[in-house]
């Protein structure tokens, strides 16, 4: 097959074709992409094959399951994302022509920042009632990938590891940590605790693949301790419930503990030796002009270029 007709085949590529390709790139699975697009898997696969026939070029690597895109498919996906991004900007410009910002904001948030993000969304909606927010908790890696493939318009995530050349990274706050322990397990009733003391308690922590867990594991290694992890979870609620039930202690961001409020049976101790602070930032694509919903979010956070 020839791979030279893609650039000249714009007339046979529809926005629906680009939406299907974008969904396949996000899900990397034909059945899930088909469900996302509201069609059956055979209909989805047939649409991809028809597009390949019209372009006279293979787009998807063939196999029993999705194995990725061919170089021609990657090129088509890159151009397609730019077209879809421009269409989104155009739609937002028309919707916001009356002065009020409207539309949907897809916001990816790391689990440690969900409570903070909920407060931000409340402020955003108060000033911009025409904006609908789709807030989704996700790992830092999933947020970066989601920003690249169009799943998210912006992310509240760890700034560490995000290249400012590829994404706009704007500092929000420094994440600090507390040991949250049942009174019977806590090393003391108030004050502070060391990371070494925390490591000796039965702990419920996030799963190893999540950025917060990687941060904690690195700190424990730095102090020469192997934590006694008795439970791992994909979100903080379960870990905090275990602590409230007296089963285990946990390590949580200071802001999250404040959002959940005090529990009479729990002791919250600031962690020190060392004091750890991690940058949490708003991450979004470099755009000019920017999406009006993202710019409204930036103004809410006092990050606007014109603030």
Phi and psi restraints in degrees (value plus and minus 20) as a CYANA .aco file:
   2 UNK   PHI    -112.7   -72.7
   2 UNK   PSI     128.9   168.9
   3 UNK   PHI    -136.6   -96.6
   3 UNK   PSI       4.2    44.2
   4 UNK   PHI    -124.7   -84.7
   4 UNK   PSI     -20.9    19.1
   5 UNK   PHI    -116.8   -76.8
   5 UNK   PSI     -25.5    14.5
   6 UNK   PHI     -80.9   -40.9
   6 UNK   PSI     -68.8   -28.8
   7 UNK   PHI     -82.7   -42.7
   7 UNK   PSI     -45.9    -5.9
   8 UNK   PHI    -122.1   -82.1
   8 UNK   PSI      -8.2    31.8
   9 UNK   PHI    -131.0   -91.0
   9 UNK   PSI       1.8    41.8
  10 UNK   PHI     -78.4   -38.4
  10 UNK   PSI     -50.8   -10.8
  11 UNK   PHI     -89.3   -49.3
  11 UNK   PSI     -37.2     2.8
  12 UNK   PHI    -127.5   -87.5
  12 UNK   PSI     -14.8    25.2
  13 UNK   PHI    -127.0   -87.0
  13 UNK   PSI     103.7   143.7
  14 UNK   PHI    -119.8   -79.8
  14 UNK   PSI     146.5   186.5
  15 UNK   PHI     -82.9   -42.9
  15 UNK   PSI     -53.4   -13.4
  16 UNK   PHI     -83.0   -43.0
  16 UNK   PSI     -60.1   -20.1
  17 UNK   PHI     -78.6   -38.6
  17 UNK   PSI     -64.4   -24.4
  18 UNK   PHI     -86.8   -46.8
  18 UNK   PSI     -56.0   -16.0
  19 UNK   PHI     -84.5   -44.5
  19 UNK   PSI     -60.8   -20.8
  20 UNK   PHI     -83.2   -43.2
  20 UNK   PSI     -65.0   -25.0
  21 UNK   PHI     -83.9   -43.9
  21 UNK   PSI     -62.3   -22.3
  22 UNK   PHI     -83.3   -43.3
  22 UNK   PSI     -60.8   -20.8
  23 UNK   PHI     -84.6   -44.6
  23 UNK   PSI     -60.5   -20.5
  24 UNK   PHI     -84.6   -44.6
  24 UNK   PSI     -57.2   -17.2
  25 UNK   PHI     -87.2   -47.2
  25 UNK   PSI     -56.1   -16.1
  26 UNK   PHI     -90.3   -50.3
  26 UNK   PSI     -67.1   -27.1
  27 UNK   PHI    -109.0   -69.0
  27 UNK   PSI     -45.3    -5.3
  28 UNK   PHI      31.1    71.1
  28 UNK   PSI      18.9    58.9
  29 UNK   PHI    -180.9  -140.9
  29 UNK   PSI     105.1   145.1
  30 UNK   PHI     -83.5   -43.5
  30 UNK   PSI     -65.0   -25.0
  31 UNK   PHI     -84.7   -44.7
  31 UNK   PSI     -63.4   -23.4
  32 UNK   PHI     -89.4   -49.4
  32 UNK   PSI     -55.8   -15.8
  33 UNK   PHI     -87.0   -47.0
  33 UNK   PSI     -59.8   -19.8
  34 UNK   PHI     -82.8   -42.8
  34 UNK   PSI     -63.0   -23.0
  35 UNK   PHI     -82.7   -42.7
  35 UNK   PSI     -61.4   -21.4
  36 UNK   PHI     -80.9   -40.9
  36 UNK   PSI     -55.6   -15.6
  37 UNK   PHI    -109.1   -69.1
  37 UNK   PSI     -22.8    17.2
  38 UNK   PHI      55.9    95.9
  38 UNK   PSI       8.3    48.3
  39 UNK   PHI    -151.9  -111.9
  39 UNK   PSI     148.4   188.4
  40 UNK   PHI     -94.1   -54.1
  40 UNK   PSI     139.9   179.9
  41 UNK   PHI     -82.9   -42.9
  41 UNK   PSI     -62.6   -22.6
  42 UNK   PHI     -79.5   -39.5
  42 UNK   PSI     -59.6   -19.6
  43 UNK   PHI     -86.4   -46.4
  43 UNK   PSI     -58.1   -18.1
  44 UNK   PHI     -84.3   -44.3
  44 UNK   PSI     -69.8   -29.8
  45 UNK   PHI     -82.0   -42.0
  45 UNK   PSI     -59.0   -19.0
  46 UNK   PHI     -83.1   -43.1
  46 UNK   PSI     -59.5   -19.5
  47 UNK   PHI     -83.3   -43.3
  47 UNK   PSI     -61.3   -21.3
  48 UNK   PHI     -84.4   -44.4
  48 UNK   PSI     -62.4   -22.4
  49 UNK   PHI     -85.4   -45.4
  49 UNK   PSI     -60.8   -20.8
  50 UNK   PHI     -82.0   -42.0
  50 UNK   PSI     -59.2   -19.2
  51 UNK   PHI     -85.2   -45.2
  51 UNK   PSI     -61.3   -21.3
  52 UNK   PHI     -82.8   -42.8
  52 UNK   PSI     -58.9   -18.9
  53 UNK   PHI     -85.1   -45.1
  53 UNK   PSI     -61.8   -21.8
  54 UNK   PHI     -87.2   -47.2
  54 UNK   PSI     -54.0   -14.0
  55 UNK   PHI    -106.8   -66.8
  55 UNK   PSI     -31.2     8.8
  56 UNK   PHI      33.6    73.6
  56 UNK   PSI      24.0    64.0
  57 UNK   PHI    -175.5  -135.5
  57 UNK   PSI     115.5   155.5
  58 UNK   PHI     -90.9   -50.9
  58 UNK   PSI     113.3   153.3
  59 UNK   PHI    -126.4   -86.4
  59 UNK   PSI     -59.4   -19.4
  60 UNK   PHI    -133.9   -93.9
  60 UNK   PSI     117.5   157.5
  61 UNK   PHI     -88.6   -48.6
  61 UNK   PSI     111.3   151.3
  62 UNK   PHI    -104.2   -64.2
  62 UNK   PSI     123.4   163.4
  63 UNK   PHI     158.1   198.1
  63 UNK   PSI    -197.4  -157.4
  64 UNK   PHI     -88.1   -48.1
  64 UNK   PSI     -44.4    -4.4
  65 UNK   PHI    -159.2  -119.2
  65 UNK   PSI     150.9   190.9
  66 UNK   PHI     -83.1   -43.1
  66 UNK   PSI     105.9   145.9
  67 UNK   PHI    -137.8   -97.8
  67 UNK   PSI     -13.2    26.8
  68 UNK   PHI      95.3   135.3
  68 UNK   PSI     159.3   199.3
  69 UNK   PHI    -120.6   -80.6
  69 UNK   PSI     131.2   171.2
  70 UNK   PHI     -92.6   -52.6
  70 UNK   PSI     147.6   187.6
  71 UNK   PHI     -74.4   -34.4
  71 UNK   PSI     -58.8   -18.8
  72 UNK   PHI     -86.3   -46.3
  72 UNK   PSI     -59.0   -19.0
  73 UNK   PHI     -85.5   -45.5
  73 UNK   PSI     -59.6   -19.6
  74 UNK   PHI     -83.3   -43.3
  74 UNK   PSI     -60.9   -20.9
  75 UNK   PHI     -84.6   -44.6
  75 UNK   PSI     -63.6   -23.6
  76 UNK   PHI     -82.5   -42.5
  76 UNK   PSI     -60.6   -20.6
  77 UNK   PHI     -84.3   -44.3
  77 UNK   PSI     -62.2   -22.2
  78 UNK   PHI     -80.1   -40.1
  78 UNK   PSI     -69.6   -29.6
  79 UNK   PHI     -86.0   -46.0
  79 UNK   PSI     -57.8   -17.8
  80 UNK   PHI     -83.3   -43.3
  80 UNK   PSI     -59.9   -19.9
  81 UNK   PHI     -83.2   -43.2
  81 UNK   PSI     -58.0   -18.0
  82 UNK   PHI     -84.6   -44.6
  82 UNK   PSI     -61.2   -21.2
  83 UNK   PHI     -84.5   -44.5
  83 UNK   PSI     -65.8   -25.8
  84 UNK   PHI     -86.4   -46.4
  84 UNK   PSI     -55.3   -15.3
  85 UNK   PHI     -84.9   -44.9
  85 UNK   PSI     -62.9   -22.9
  86 UNK   PHI     -85.3   -45.3
  86 UNK   PSI     -56.5   -16.5
  87 UNK   PHI     -84.6   -44.6
  87 UNK   PSI     -59.5   -19.5
  88 UNK   PHI     -84.8   -44.8
  88 UNK   PSI     -61.5   -21.5
  89 UNK   PHI     -81.5   -41.5
  89 UNK   PSI     -62.2   -22.2
  90 UNK   PHI     -83.2   -43.2
  90 UNK   PSI     -66.1   -26.1
  91 UNK   PHI     -81.2   -41.2
  91 UNK   PSI     -62.9   -22.9
  92 UNK   PHI     -84.5   -44.5
  92 UNK   PSI     -58.0   -18.0
  93 UNK   PHI     -82.7   -42.7
  93 UNK   PSI     -60.7   -20.7
  94 UNK   PHI     -90.7   -50.7
  94 UNK   PSI     -61.0   -21.0
  95 UNK   PHI     -85.2   -45.2
  95 UNK   PSI     -52.8   -12.8
  96 UNK   PHI    -116.0   -76.0
  96 UNK   PSI      -9.3    30.7
  97 UNK   PHI     -81.8   -41.8
  97 UNK   PSI     -47.7    -7.7
  98 UNK   PHI    -100.4   -60.4
  98 UNK   PSI     -21.3    18.7
  99 UNK   PHI      86.1   126.1
  99 UNK   PSI     -46.7    -6.7
 100 UNK   PHI    -108.9   -68.9
 100 UNK   PSI     114.4   154.4
 101 UNK   PHI    -101.9   -61.9
 101 UNK   PSI     106.1   146.1
 102 UNK   PHI    -151.1  -111.1
 102 UNK   PSI     149.3   189.3
 103 UNK   PHI      98.5   138.5
 103 UNK   PSI    -198.8  -158.8
 104 UNK   PHI    -122.2   -82.2
 104 UNK   PSI     117.2   157.2
 105 UNK   PHI    -132.1   -92.1
 105 UNK   PSI      96.3   136.3
 106 UNK   PHI    -112.9   -72.9
 106 UNK   PSI      94.4   134.4
 107 UNK   PHI    -140.7  -100.7
 107 UNK   PSI      97.7   137.7
 108 UNK   PHI    -112.5   -72.5
 108 UNK   PSI     114.8   154.8
 109 UNK   PHI    -155.1  -115.1
 109 UNK   PSI     111.9   151.9
 110 UNK   PHI     -88.2   -48.2
 110 UNK   PSI     127.8   167.8
 111 UNK   PHI     -74.9   -34.9
 111 UNK   PSI     -52.8   -12.8
 112 UNK   PHI     -88.0   -48.0
 112 UNK   PSI     -37.9     2.1
 113 UNK   PHI    -129.2   -89.2
 113 UNK   PSI     -12.1    27.9
 114 UNK   PHI     -82.2   -42.2
 114 UNK   PSI     -62.8   -22.8
 115 UNK   PHI     -83.9   -43.9
 115 UNK   PSI     -63.2   -23.2
 116 UNK   PHI     -81.2   -41.2
 116 UNK   PSI     -65.7   -25.7
 117 UNK   PHI     -82.8   -42.8
 117 UNK   PSI     -56.2   -16.2
 118 UNK   PHI     -80.9   -40.9
 118 UNK   PSI     -60.8   -20.8
 119 UNK   PHI     -86.3   -46.3
 119 UNK   PSI     -58.0   -18.0
 120 UNK   PHI     -84.8   -44.8
 120 UNK   PSI     -63.6   -23.6
 121 UNK   PHI     -82.1   -42.1
 121 UNK   PSI     -59.3   -19.3
 122 UNK   PHI     -80.7   -40.7
 122 UNK   PSI     -64.1   -24.1
 123 UNK   PHI     -87.1   -47.1
 123 UNK   PSI     -59.8   -19.8
 124 UNK   PHI     -81.3   -41.3
 124 UNK   PSI     -67.2   -27.2
 125 UNK   PHI     -87.7   -47.7
 125 UNK   PSI     -51.4   -11.4
 126 UNK   PHI     -82.4   -42.4
 126 UNK   PSI     -60.3   -20.3
 127 UNK   PHI    -109.4   -69.4
 127 UNK   PSI     -37.0     3.0
 128 UNK   PHI    -158.5  -118.5
 128 UNK   PSI      53.3    93.3
 129 UNK   PHI     -84.4   -44.4
 129 UNK   PSI     -34.2     5.8
 130 UNK   PHI    -103.1   -63.1
 130 UNK   PSI     -23.9    16.1
 131 UNK   PHI    -114.0   -74.0
 131 UNK   PSI     109.3   149.3
 132 UNK   PHI    -122.8   -82.8
 132 UNK   PSI     107.9   147.9
 133 UNK   PHI    -125.2   -85.2
 133 UNK   PSI     108.5   148.5
 134 UNK   PHI    -125.3   -85.3
 134 UNK   PSI      79.5   119.5
 135 UNK   PHI    -116.8   -76.8
 135 UNK   PSI     106.8   146.8
 136 UNK   PHI    -152.7  -112.7
 136 UNK   PSI     105.2   145.2
 137 UNK   PHI     -94.1   -54.1
 137 UNK   PSI     114.0   154.0
 138 UNK   PHI    -176.2  -136.2
 138 UNK   PSI     142.7   182.7
 139 UNK   PHI     -90.5   -50.5
 139 UNK   PSI     141.7   181.7
 140 UNK   PHI     -80.9   -40.9
 140 UNK   PSI     -58.6   -18.6
 141 UNK   PHI     -84.8   -44.8
 141 UNK   PSI     -64.4   -24.4
 142 UNK   PHI     -83.6   -43.6
 142 UNK   PSI     -54.3   -14.3
 143 UNK   PHI     -87.6   -47.6
 143 UNK   PSI     -64.5   -24.5
 144 UNK   PHI     -80.0   -40.0
 144 UNK   PSI     -65.3   -25.3
 145 UNK   PHI     -84.0   -44.0
 145 UNK   PSI     -59.8   -19.8
 146 UNK   PHI     -85.2   -45.2
 146 UNK   PSI     -54.6   -14.6
 147 UNK   PHI     -88.0   -48.0
 147 UNK   PSI     -56.3   -16.3
 148 UNK   PHI     -91.6   -51.6
 148 UNK   PSI     -57.2   -17.2
 149 UNK   PHI    -119.5   -79.5
 149 UNK   PSI     -13.4    26.6
 150 UNK   PHI      69.2   109.2
 150 UNK   PSI     -16.3    23.7
 151 UNK   PHI     -88.3   -48.3
 151 UNK   PSI     -57.5   -17.5
 152 UNK   PHI    -137.3   -97.3
 152 UNK   PSI     126.3   166.3
 153 UNK   PHI    -107.3   -67.3
 153 UNK   PSI     -49.6    -9.6
 154 UNK   PHI    -176.3  -136.3
 154 UNK   PSI     143.2   183.2
 155 UNK   PHI    -158.9  -118.9
 155 UNK   PSI     124.3   164.3
 156 UNK   PHI    -126.9   -86.9
 156 UNK   PSI      88.0   128.0
 157 UNK   PHI    -173.2  -133.2
 157 UNK   PSI     159.7   199.7
 158 UNK   PHI     -91.5   -51.5
 158 UNK   PSI     108.9   148.9
 159 UNK   PHI     -92.5   -52.5
 159 UNK   PSI     -43.3    -3.3
 160 UNK   PHI     -81.5   -41.5
 160 UNK   PSI     107.9   147.9
 161 UNK   PHI      71.3   111.3
 161 UNK   PSI     -27.1    12.9
 162 UNK   PHI    -115.9   -75.9
 162 UNK   PSI     102.4   142.4
 163 UNK   PHI     -97.0   -57.0
 163 UNK   PSI     103.0   143.0
 164 UNK   PHI     -85.9   -45.9
 164 UNK   PSI     -35.0     5.0
 165 UNK   PHI     -93.5   -53.5
 165 UNK   PSI     -48.1    -8.1
 166 UNK   PHI    -117.1   -77.1
 166 UNK   PSI     -52.0   -12.0
 167 UNK   PHI    -155.9  -115.9
 167 UNK   PSI     133.8   173.8
 168 UNK   PHI    -101.8   -61.8
 168 UNK   PSI     100.6   140.6
 169 UNK   PHI    -139.0   -99.0
 169 UNK   PSI      98.8   138.8
 170 UNK   PHI    -147.3  -107.3
 170 UNK   PSI      99.2   139.2
 171 UNK   PHI     -82.1   -42.1
 171 UNK   PSI     115.8   155.8
 172 UNK   PHI    -130.1   -90.1
 172 UNK   PSI     -73.7   -33.7
 173 UNK   PHI    -184.4  -144.4
 173 UNK   PSI     147.9   187.9
 174 UNK   PHI    -119.0   -79.0
 174 UNK   PSI     105.6   145.6
 175 UNK   PHI    -101.1   -61.1
 175 UNK   PSI     104.8   144.8
 176 UNK   PHI    -138.0   -98.0
 176 UNK   PSI     143.1   183.1
 177 UNK   PHI    -143.7  -103.7
 177 UNK   PSI     127.7   167.7
 178 UNK   PHI    -143.4  -103.4
 178 UNK   PSI     127.1   167.1
 179 UNK   PHI    -109.3   -69.3
 179 UNK   PSI     100.5   140.5
 180 UNK   PHI    -130.5   -90.5
 180 UNK   PSI      92.1   132.1
 181 UNK   PHI    -155.4  -115.4
 181 UNK   PSI     127.4   167.4
 182 UNK   PHI     -79.0   -39.0
 182 UNK   PSI     126.9   166.9
 183 UNK   PHI     -75.4   -35.4
 183 UNK   PSI     -54.4   -14.4
 184 UNK   PHI     -90.7   -50.7
 184 UNK   PSI     -41.8    -1.8
 185 UNK   PHI    -121.8   -81.8
 185 UNK   PSI     -42.4    -2.4
 186 UNK   PHI     -81.8   -41.8
 186 UNK   PSI     119.1   159.1
 187 UNK   PHI     -85.1   -45.1
 187 UNK   PSI     -43.1    -3.1
 188 UNK   PHI    -180.0  -140.0
 188 UNK   PSI     146.9   186.9
 189 UNK   PHI    -101.9   -61.9
 189 UNK   PSI     -41.4    -1.4
 190 UNK   PHI    -180.4  -140.4
 190 UNK   PSI     153.2   193.2
 191 UNK   PHI      77.8   117.8
 191 UNK   PSI    -150.4  -110.4
 192 UNK   PHI    -149.8  -109.8
 192 UNK   PSI     144.2   184.2
 193 UNK   PHI    -155.8  -115.8
 193 UNK   PSI     136.1   176.1
 194 UNK   PHI    -114.2   -74.2
 194 UNK   PSI     140.7   180.7
 195 UNK   PHI     -84.5   -44.5
 195 UNK   PSI     -52.0   -12.0
 196 UNK   PHI     -84.3   -44.3
 196 UNK   PSI     -59.4   -19.4
 197 UNK   PHI     -86.4   -46.4
 197 UNK   PSI     -60.3   -20.3
 198 UNK   PHI     -82.0   -42.0
 198 UNK   PSI     -58.3   -18.3
 199 UNK   PHI     -84.4   -44.4
 199 UNK   PSI     -44.5    -4.5
 200 UNK   PHI    -103.4   -63.4
 200 UNK   PSI     -29.9    10.1
 201 UNK   PHI    -111.2   -71.2
 201 UNK   PSI     133.0   173.0
 202 UNK   PHI     -85.8   -45.8
 202 UNK   PSI     104.0   144.0
 203 UNK   PHI    -137.4   -97.4
 203 UNK   PSI     124.2   164.2
 204 UNK   PHI    -131.3   -91.3
 204 UNK   PSI      96.9   136.9
 205 UNK   PHI    -147.9  -107.9
 205 UNK   PSI     149.5   189.5
 206 UNK   PHI     -86.5   -46.5
 206 UNK   PSI     146.3   186.3
 207 UNK   PHI     -87.1   -47.1
 207 UNK   PSI     132.2   172.2
 208 UNK   PHI     -78.3   -38.3
 208 UNK   PSI     -49.1    -9.1
 209 UNK   PHI     -96.0   -56.0
 209 UNK   PSI     -27.2    12.8
 210 UNK   PHI    -111.5   -71.5
 210 UNK   PSI     125.8   165.8
 211 UNK   PHI     -79.2   -39.2
 211 UNK   PSI     -61.0   -21.0
 212 UNK   PHI     -78.5   -38.5
 212 UNK   PSI     -61.8   -21.8
 213 UNK   PHI     -86.3   -46.3
 213 UNK   PSI     -58.5   -18.5
 214 UNK   PHI     -83.0   -43.0
 214 UNK   PSI     -59.0   -19.0
 215 UNK   PHI     -81.0   -41.0
 215 UNK   PSI     -68.9   -28.9
 216 UNK   PHI     -83.8   -43.8
 216 UNK   PSI     -63.0   -23.0
 217 UNK   PHI     -81.2   -41.2
 217 UNK   PSI     -58.8   -18.8
 218 UNK   PHI     -84.5   -44.5
 218 UNK   PSI     -62.0   -22.0
 219 UNK   PHI     -83.6   -43.6
 219 UNK   PSI     -64.9   -24.9
 220 UNK   PHI     -80.6   -40.6
 220 UNK   PSI     -59.7   -19.7
 221 UNK   PHI     -84.8   -44.8
 221 UNK   PSI     -58.9   -18.9
 222 UNK   PHI     -83.0   -43.0
 222 UNK   PSI     -52.6   -12.6
 223 UNK   PHI    -113.3   -73.3
 223 UNK   PSI     -12.7    27.3
 224 UNK   PHI      52.8    92.8
 224 UNK   PSI      10.4    50.4
 225 UNK   PHI    -141.8  -101.8
 225 UNK   PSI     127.4   167.4
 226 UNK   PHI    -128.4   -88.4
 226 UNK   PSI      92.1   132.1
 227 UNK   PHI     -87.0   -47.0
 227 UNK   PSI     130.0   170.0
 228 UNK   PHI    -109.7   -69.7
 228 UNK   PSI      62.9   102.9
 229 UNK   PHI    -108.3   -68.3
 229 UNK   PSI      96.1   136.1
 230 UNK   PHI    -124.2   -84.2
 230 UNK   PSI     -31.7     8.3
 231 UNK   PHI    -173.4  -133.4
 231 UNK   PSI     124.3   164.3
 232 UNK   PHI    -148.8  -108.8
 232 UNK   PSI     120.5   160.5
 233 UNK   PHI    -161.9  -121.9
 233 UNK   PSI     140.8   180.8
 234 UNK   PHI    -106.9   -66.9
 234 UNK   PSI     -26.7    13.3
 235 UNK   PHI    -171.3  -131.3
 235 UNK   PSI     144.4   184.4
 236 UNK   PHI     -95.7   -55.7
 236 UNK   PSI     -46.4    -6.4
 237 UNK   PHI     -75.9   -35.9
 237 UNK   PSI     -65.5   -25.5
 238 UNK   PHI     -82.4   -42.4
 238 UNK   PSI     -62.6   -22.6
 239 UNK   PHI     -83.8   -43.8
 239 UNK   PSI     -59.5   -19.5
 240 UNK   PHI     -92.1   -52.1
 240 UNK   PSI     -53.0   -13.0
 241 UNK   PHI     -86.1   -46.1
 241 UNK   PSI     -61.4   -21.4
 242 UNK   PHI     -80.2   -40.2
 242 UNK   PSI     -60.7   -20.7
 243 UNK   PHI     -84.7   -44.7
 243 UNK   PSI     -64.5   -24.5
 244 UNK   PHI     -82.5   -42.5
 244 UNK   PSI     -49.9    -9.9
 245 UNK   PHI    -106.8   -66.8
 245 UNK   PSI     -19.1    20.9
 246 UNK   PHI      62.0   102.0
 246 UNK   PSI     -10.8    29.2
 247 UNK   PHI     -99.9   -59.9
 247 UNK   PSI     -55.5   -15.5
 248 UNK   PHI    -180.3  -140.3
 248 UNK   PSI     144.1   184.1
 249 UNK   PHI    -115.0   -75.0
 249 UNK   PSI     149.5   189.5
 250 UNK   PHI    -169.1  -129.1
 250 UNK   PSI     145.4   185.4
 251 UNK   PHI    -135.8   -95.8
 251 UNK   PSI     102.1   142.1
 252 UNK   PHI    -150.4  -110.4
 252 UNK   PSI     135.5   175.5
 253 UNK   PHI     -83.7   -43.7
 253 UNK   PSI     124.8   164.8
 254 UNK   PHI     -74.9   -34.9
 254 UNK   PSI     -64.3   -24.3
 255 UNK   PHI     -84.0   -44.0
 255 UNK   PSI     -55.3   -15.3
 256 UNK   PHI     -89.3   -49.3
 256 UNK   PSI     -61.4   -21.4
 257 UNK   PHI     -82.9   -42.9
 257 UNK   PSI     -59.3   -19.3
 258 UNK   PHI     -85.3   -45.3
 258 UNK   PSI     -58.9   -18.9
 259 UNK   PHI     -85.6   -45.6
 259 UNK   PSI     -56.4   -16.4
 260 UNK   PHI     -98.7   -58.7
 260 UNK   PSI     -37.0     3.0
 261 UNK   PHI      61.9   101.9
 261 UNK   PSI     152.5   192.5
 262 UNK   PHI    -100.0   -60.0
 262 UNK   PSI     127.2   167.2
 263 UNK   PHI    -142.5  -102.5
 263 UNK   PSI     106.9   146.9
 264 UNK   PHI     -77.2   -37.2
 264 UNK   PSI     -48.7    -8.7
 265 UNK   PHI    -110.2   -70.2
 265 UNK   PSI     -20.6    19.4
 266 UNK   PHI    -133.5   -93.5
 266 UNK   PSI     127.5   167.5
 267 UNK   PHI    -133.8   -93.8
 267 UNK   PSI     109.8   149.8
 268 UNK   PHI    -130.3   -90.3
 268 UNK   PSI      98.8   138.8
 269 UNK   PHI    -142.5  -102.5
 269 UNK   PSI     110.8   150.8
 270 UNK   PHI     -85.4   -45.4
 270 UNK   PSI     117.1   157.1
 271 UNK   PHI    -111.3   -71.3
 271 UNK   PSI     114.4   154.4
 272 UNK   PHI    -159.5  -119.5
 272 UNK   PSI     159.4   199.4
 273 UNK   PHI      35.7    75.7
 273 UNK   PSI      40.3    80.3
 274 UNK   PHI    -118.9   -78.9
 274 UNK   PSI     145.0   185.0
 275 UNK   PHI     -98.6   -58.6
 275 UNK   PSI     106.0   146.0
 276 UNK   PHI    -134.1   -94.1
 276 UNK   PSI     110.7   150.7
 277 UNK   PHI    -151.7  -111.7
 277 UNK   PSI     109.9   149.9
 278 UNK   PHI    -142.5  -102.5
 278 UNK   PSI     115.2   155.2
 279 UNK   PHI     -91.0   -51.0
 279 UNK   PSI     105.7   145.7
 280 UNK   PHI    -131.5   -91.5
 280 UNK   PSI     108.5   148.5
 281 UNK   PHI    -151.8  -111.8
 281 UNK   PSI     140.8   180.8
 282 UNK   PHI    -108.7   -68.7
 282 UNK   PSI     104.5   144.5
 283 UNK   PHI    -137.7   -97.7
 283 UNK   PSI     110.5   150.5
 284 UNK   PHI    -169.2  -129.2
 284 UNK   PSI     145.1   185.1
 285 UNK   PHI     -92.5   -52.5
 285 UNK   PSI     128.1   168.1
 286 UNK   PHI     -90.1   -50.1
 286 UNK   PSI      95.1   135.1
 287 UNK   PHI    -158.9  -118.9
 287 UNK   PSI     123.6   163.6
 288 UNK   PHI    -162.8  -122.8
 288 UNK   PSI      90.2   130.2
 289 UNK   PHI     -95.0   -55.0
 289 UNK   PSI     142.3   182.3
 290 UNK   PHI    -102.3   -62.3
 290 UNK   PSI     143.6   183.6
 291 UNK   PHI     -79.6   -39.6
 291 UNK   PSI     115.4   155.4
 292 UNK   PHI     -82.7   -42.7
 292 UNK   PSI     -52.7   -12.7
 293 UNK   PHI     -88.2   -48.2
 293 UNK   PSI     -59.7   -19.7
 294 UNK   PHI     -88.6   -48.6
 294 UNK   PSI     -59.6   -19.6
 295 UNK   PHI     -85.5   -45.5
 295 UNK   PSI     -55.3   -15.3
 296 UNK   PHI     -84.7   -44.7
 296 UNK   PSI     -58.6   -18.6
 297 UNK   PHI     -84.1   -44.1
 297 UNK   PSI     -63.0   -23.0
 298 UNK   PHI     -82.9   -42.9
 298 UNK   PSI     -59.0   -19.0
 299 UNK   PHI     -86.1   -46.1
 299 UNK   PSI     -57.9   -17.9
 300 UNK   PHI     -80.9   -40.9
 300 UNK   PSI     -55.1   -15.1
 301 UNK   PHI    -110.6   -70.6
 301 UNK   PSI     -14.7    25.3
 302 UNK   PHI      39.3    79.3
 302 UNK   PSI      17.6    57.6
 303 UNK   PHI    -128.1   -88.1
 303 UNK   PSI     -24.9    15.1
 304 UNK   PHI     -79.6   -39.6
 304 UNK   PSI     124.1   164.1
 305 UNK   PHI     -81.9   -41.9
 305 UNK   PSI     -39.5     0.5
 306 UNK   PHI    -129.4   -89.4
 306 UNK   PSI     -11.3    28.7
